[in-house]
């Protein structure tokens, strides 16, 4: 086949254009990053947020408020009955457990308090009973007035719609003498006590077999501040 000059020149121009285009493509490929599989994404620099300043620590309790609770004891005898008999108590010897829930009408949490560290101003005693699994069975707030008088009541709508009886403190000496030595109350000295009752037999405890190691936690609160706290454990079972 015979190719004239015009055809030849056209083929040459096409070849030159193809070569230039190929060279441009190869140059562009050479300039691309090697990690072609990774797509570059422009991000806005993160704005650093300063951590909030830590909250100020609550003020430490004053020296007169440290250790106001010297001991917690759980017994099956009403300590008030011991005090009322003024050293002539002749009732059953107090027992400190483990308690047979079906044979124990009530248990009493006795909080021994150092009178000097307790002060004379009224306070609330918050007593919380924890089940063996750690959940709360009952929490009770008891207004206490170290200078109160028998039969005293107070209006506390947040606790009850009717006037609430104010608990008093009583000398610990007679109770300490009646309790077994295992109570380890030490020298009663200028100690007083409060007590909180927990009904046992015939309650949900026996009806629902809530047996095991219970925890009684006591906190003393004055003007919204906890100034003393302690806890103890006791056994309720079906023996």
Secondary structure as the mmCIF struct_conf table of DSSP 4:
data_model
#
loop_
_struct_conf.conf_type_id
_struct_conf.id
_struct_conf.beg_label_comp_id
_struct_conf.beg_label_asym_id
_struct_conf.beg_label_seq_id
_struct_conf.end_label_comp_id
_struct_conf.end_label_asym_id
_struct_conf.end_label_seq_id
HELX_RH_AL_P HELX_RH_AL_P1 UNK A 5 UNK A 31
BEND BEND1 UNK A 32 UNK A 32
BEND BEND2 UNK A 34 UNK A 34
TURN_TY1_P TURN_TY1_P1 UNK A 36 UNK A 37
BEND BEND3 UNK A 38 UNK A 38
HELX_LH_PP_P HELX_LH_PP_P1 UNK A 44 UNK A 48
HELX_LH_PP_P HELX_LH_PP_P2 UNK A 50 UNK A 62
HELX_RH_3T_P HELX_RH_3T_P1 UNK A 63 UNK A 65
TURN_TY1_P TURN_TY1_P2 UNK A 66 UNK A 67
STRN STRN1 UNK A 69 UNK A 75
BEND BEND4 UNK A 76 UNK A 77
HELX_RH_AL_P HELX_RH_AL_P2 UNK A 79 UNK A 84
TURN_TY1_P TURN_TY1_P3 UNK A 85 UNK A 87
BEND BEND5 UNK A 91 UNK A 91
HELX_LH_PP_P HELX_LH_PP_P3 UNK A 92 UNK A 94
BEND BEND6 UNK A 97 UNK A 97
STRN STRN2 UNK A 99 UNK A 100
TURN_TY1_P TURN_TY1_P4 UNK A 101 UNK A 103
BEND BEND7 UNK A 105 UNK A 105
STRN STRN3 UNK A 106 UNK A 114
HELX_RH_AL_P HELX_RH_AL_P3 UNK A 115 UNK A 118
BEND BEND8 UNK A 120 UNK A 121
STRN STRN4 UNK A 123 UNK A 130
TURN_TY1_P TURN_TY1_P5 UNK A 132 UNK A 133
BEND BEND9 UNK A 134 UNK A 134
STRN STRN5 UNK A 136 UNK A 144
TURN_TY1_P TURN_TY1_P6 UNK A 146 UNK A 147
TURN_TY1_P TURN_TY1_P7 UNK A 150 UNK A 151
STRN STRN6 UNK A 153 UNK A 154
TURN_TY1_P TURN_TY1_P8 UNK A 157 UNK A 159
BEND BEND10 UNK A 161 UNK A 162
HELX_LH_PP_P HELX_LH_PP_P4 UNK A 163 UNK A 163
STRN STRN7 UNK A 164 UNK A 165
HELX_LH_PP_P HELX_LH_PP_P5 UNK A 166 UNK A 166
STRN STRN8 UNK A 167 UNK A 167
STRN STRN9 UNK A 170 UNK A 171
BEND BEND11 UNK A 172 UNK A 172
HELX_RH_AL_P HELX_RH_AL_P4 UNK A 173 UNK A 178
BEND BEND12 UNK A 179 UNK A 179
HELX_RH_3T_P HELX_RH_3T_P2 UNK A 181 UNK A 183
TURN_TY1_P TURN_TY1_P9 UNK A 189 UNK A 190
STRN STRN10 UNK A 191 UNK A 199
TURN_TY1_P TURN_TY1_P10 UNK A 201 UNK A 202
BEND BEND13 UNK A 203 UNK A 203
HELX_RH_AL_P HELX_RH_AL_P5 UNK A 204 UNK A 207
TURN_TY1_P TURN_TY1_P11 UNK A 208 UNK A 209
STRN STRN11 UNK A 212 UNK A 222
TURN_TY1_P TURN_TY1_P12 UNK A 223 UNK A 224
STRN STRN12 UNK A 225 UNK A 237
#
